[in-house]
Amino acid sequence: MWDSSLSFHVGIVVCMRIVCIIDSLGSGGAQRQLVGLAALLKGKGHEVKVVYYHDVHFFRTFLIEHGVDYEYLTAGHKFMKFCKVYQTVKRYRPDVVVAYLDGATMLGCLLRLTGLRFRLIVSERSLTEFLNWKRRIKFFLYRWSDFIVPNSFAEGESIGRYFPGLKNKIRTITNFVDMEYFSPGAEHGTDSQKIKVLCVGRISVEKNILLFIRAVKRIRKLGVPIEVKWFGDSSQRTPEYYDSCLSECRRLGIDRIFTFTPAANKIRDEYRLADVFCLPSLYEGFSNVICEAMSCGLPVICSRVGDNPVLVSEGKNGYLFSPDRPEEIADCFVRFYSLSPEERIKMGACSRQFAEQLLAKEKFVAQYLELFY
């Protein structure tokens, strides 16, 4: 099924033509991982092109800086989108196609059905516990992929449970972090008068922000002086949720200490200024932002969902809570506040150590390359 005739050898390295497909170059975690993979593959001597078709270009500068070729396909209705992606892939004649996110992964499978020959890797980054008709169609199409790559162990187990016929295709590859870039700055946790809390993620229902706002009010009543900054864009699908979050902050009188800011290109600076990172999501796979926070040497307080317990060890580099229990969230922050500055610094150093063991980019790209040959 895979035409490798275009690959060529330089010494013992097989150089390949690789197309990476995604819906947009927005500021999300999947986009960050895809452009990072493209840059790493380019650095290994492969020819790489990133193809996207939604008019969002947050990570385009990153691709330019790393010399990665890209093509933005303006498309109207879905059939036109398919035709343009088909023409681009046919013209480029890749050895491998890597697709991220639902629309792109289904497009990749449909391209295989047209007779185009390439090895197809689809990356599965959602949680299969939430099945609907679209996802059932997607997993039906995955029969035409060579490998399904979930980015969390929880998702790999779910796919195997719900779709046992796909079990042999599953290869879990967790996210990577550029640990040279996402590195600790000045020491965290030395200000015992105020805890600077950083949250990063799109402003949407699954991030559980409304309940977290109520938990912050509870935390303040318990005498813990925290200040929360949430960086993320409001979801186009549920703009009313963002308005509800702003209204709730005003209603509870915490709008001055709980603030929202659009996604930032230089989020590393925010990690370095914070004392602790928090992500209260109702569900997660393998969270990019938790990984980045750990790499920057931050303790992490987050919900006990998905692969978060793989990343956060209770009492060592952070604390875990049930996402539907505001009293548990409050208790975690009370425990963190009771730590000495030295204990907080030690917790952050433990985060960095865990990141170095789990999230190295060389391990990440090597696991993908094993699927290409």
N, C-alpha and C positions, 0 to 999 in steps of 0.2 A: 504493500500500500504506500510505501514511502520511497520517493525517488531521490536518491542521494548522489545522483550523477553530477550535480553542480558543486559538491564539496571538493576542496582541494587540500593537499597536505603541505605543511611547512614544518620540516623536521618530523616530529612525532605528533604535532598538533593538527587536528582536522579543523580547518576553517569553514564555517558554515554561513549560509544566508538565512537570517532569522527575521520574521515579522512578528511584532508584538502588537496585538489589537486590544483596544479598550474604548469605552464610549466617549470619554472626555479626558482632558488633562486637568481636572478639578483638584481641589486641595485635599481630597480624601486619602485614607490610608492605602487603599488598593492602588490608587494612582501613584502614590509615593513608592510603593514596592515595585510596580511595573517599570517606572522610569529608572529606578535604581538597578533593577535587573538588566535593563537595556544597556545602561552605562557599564555595568560589570562585564557583560558579554562583549561589548565593544572593547573594553580594556583587555580582554582575553584574545583579541585579534579577529573576532567574528564580524561579519557585515550585518548590521542591525538597522531595521527601520521600524519606527513606531507609527501606527496608523490609528487615527481617532476621528470621530464624526460628529461630536457635539461641540458647540461654540463656547468652550470653556478652556482656558489656556494657562492655568496657574503654573504648571510645571514645564511649560515650553522653554523658559529661560534655562532651566536645569539641563534639558536636552542639548540646547545650543552650547552651553558651557562645557559639556562633556563630549561634544562632537558627534552626537547621535543623530542620524537622519530621521526626519519625521514627515508625515503628510497628514494634513487636515482635510477631510473630505466633506464638503458642504453637501448635505442631503436633505431632501424634504420628507416624503413619505417613506415607509419602511422598505418598499420594493426598490426605490431609488437608492436607498442606503445600501441594500444588499448588492445591487448592480455595481455601485462604485467600489465597494470593498472587493468584490469579485474581480473587477478589472484591474485594480491595484495589485492584488495578490497574484493574479495570473501573469501580469507584466513583470513583477519582481521575481517570480519563480523561486520561492523560498524552500529550503530544506526542512525548516521547522516553523510552525506557527504557535505562538503562545498567546492565549486569550484570557483576559481578566474581566470579570463581572458578567452578569447574566446575558445581556444583549450580545456582547462580543463572543461569549463562549458558544451561544447558539448559532451565531453567524459562522463561526469556525467550523462547526459540525455541518452546516448547510453547504459550506464551500467544499467539504469533502464529498458530499453527496453529488456535487456537480461533476466529479471526476478529477478535480485538481489533486495532485499528489504531493503530500508533505506529511511530516510527522506532526500530530496535533496534540498539544498540551493545554488542557483547560484548567484554570485555577478557580477553585470553588471557595468563596470567601463569605458566604452567608451561613445561616444555621438551618439545617434541613428539618429541625423540629417543627418549623412553620411551613407546612406544605400547602400549596394551592395549585390550581390547574396549570399555571405557567411553569412552575417549578417541576411539575410532573412531566410536562412536555420537554423541558430542558434535560432532565435526566434520561428520558427516552432517547433524545438526540445524542447524549453522551456515549451511546454505544458505538458511535463513529469516531470517537476520540481514541488516542493511543494511551494517554494517561490522564487521570483526574487528580489534581493536586490541591487538596484542602490545605489551608494555612493554619489549621488547628487540629489537635488530636480529637477534640470533642466532635468536630464536624466529620472527620474521617470515620469515627465510630458510627455516627448517625447515618452516613451514606451507606455504609456496609449493612446496617440494620434494616433500613428501609428499601434498599436496592441491592440485594445480595448478588445479583447477576453482574454488578459492576465492581465487586470486591477486589478482583485481581488487577483492576486498573488503578486502584487508589495508592498514592504515594504522598504522605504528609510531608510538607516542607514549611516550617514555620518562618515567620518574618525575620528579616535581618535589620540591623541598625548600623549606620556609618559611625562607628565609635570614635573615629578620629575627629569627626565633626561634632557629634553629640557627646560632648565630654564635660566633666564637672568644671565649674568656674570657681568662684570664691566659695568658702565653706557655707553650707546650708545649715539652717536650724540653730543659729547662734543668737537670734533675737527672741528672748523668752517673753517679751511683752506682747507680741502679736504673731500669729501663725499666718503666713502668706500661702494660701492654697491656690494651686493652679489646676484648671480643668481644660481639656482640649477635646473637641468632638463636635460634630454637626448638632445643631439645636433641633432635636426631633424627639418624638415620644419615646423611642427605645433607649435613649440616653437617660431617661428617668429624672429629668431636671426638676420638674415640679415637686416631686417628693423630696429631692435633695434640698431644694430651697426651704421647705418646711423643716427639714432636719437641721439646716443651718440656723434657723430661728431658735430651735431647741438648744443647739450647741451654745448659742450666745446667752440664752437664759441660764445655762449651767455655768456661766462665768468664763467660758473659753473665748478669748478675743481673736477671732479668725476674720480674715479678709479673703474673699473668693473672686478670682478672675476666671471667666469662662471664655475661651477662644474658640470660635467656630461659626460657620455660616448657617443661617436658618434654612431649613429644607423648603424647596420650592413646592413640595407636595402638601406641606402642612404649615404655612406661614402663620396661621392662627395660634399654633403652639408657642411660637416665639412671643407673640403678643400676650399669651396667657402667662408665660414666665415673667415677663416684665411687670404685668399687673400684679402677680402674686408677690413679687419682691416689694412693690410699692405698698400693697395691702399690709404686709407684715413689717413694714418699716425698715427693711434691710437693703433697699435699693442703692444705698451709698457704699455698702460693704460687699455687695454681690453684683458684679458688673459683667456685661457682655461686650465682646469685641470681635469683629470679623476675623476670619482665619489670617494668620500672619506668616509671611515668607520667612521671617527670622524668629521662628518660635523657639529656637535654641536659647536666645537671650532671656525669654520668659522662664524656661526651665531653670536657668541659672540663677534667676532672681527669687524663685519660689523656695519655700521650706518643705512643702510636701505636695505630692500629686494625688488627685482624686478622680476616679471615674465610677459613677454610680449606676452604670447601665443595667437594664433589665436582662440583656443578653449580649454576649460578645463572642467572637471567635478567638483570634490571637491578636490582641490589641497593639497596633503600631504605637499609639501614643504612650501606653504604659512602658513599652520597650524603650522608647526615646527618653522618657523620664528616668527610667532605671539607668540608662547609659550615661545620663547627665548627673548621676549620683543622688537622685531624689528618693526618699522613702515614698511608698505608695499605699494609699488607703482606697480600696476598691470593692466592688460587689463580688460575691462568691459565685461567679458564673463562667461558663466556657472554659478557656484555658487560663483564666486569671490565677487559679491556685497553683498552676505550673510556674507562673512568674513571681508570685508573691508568697513568701513563706511567713506564716503568722508569727509576729514578734521579732522576726529577723530583719526583713527589709520592708515591713509594713504590716497592715492589718486588713482583714476581710470581713465583709458584712453581708447579710441578706438584703437584696435590693428593695424589698417591700417592708423593711423594718427601720423606720427613722430612729428609733431608740438605739438600735445597734450601730447605726452610722454615728450618732452622737457619742456613744460609748467609745468608739474607735478614736475619735478626736480628743476626748477627755484623756484617754490613755496616752495618746501621742503628746498632748500638752504637758502631761505629768513627767515626761522624760527630761533628763538634763540635756543641756546643749551637747555634751560629749556623747550621750547615748543616741541623740538624733543624728549626729555626724557619723557615728558607727553604723547606724541603720542605712544611711545613704551610701556609705562605702560598700556595704553588703549588696545593695542594689547594683552598683557598678560591677562588682565581682560576679554576680549572677549573670549580668548582661554579657560580660566577656566570655563566659562559659557557654551561653545559650544562643547568642545572637550575632555571631561573627559573620561578616559578609562573604568571606572565602568559603565557609561551610555552606552557605545559602546557594551561591552560584555553582559550586561543585555538585550539589544535589540536583540542580536543574540540568547541568551538563550530562550527568549520568543518564538522564532520560532522552537526551538528544541523539545518542549514538546507537 
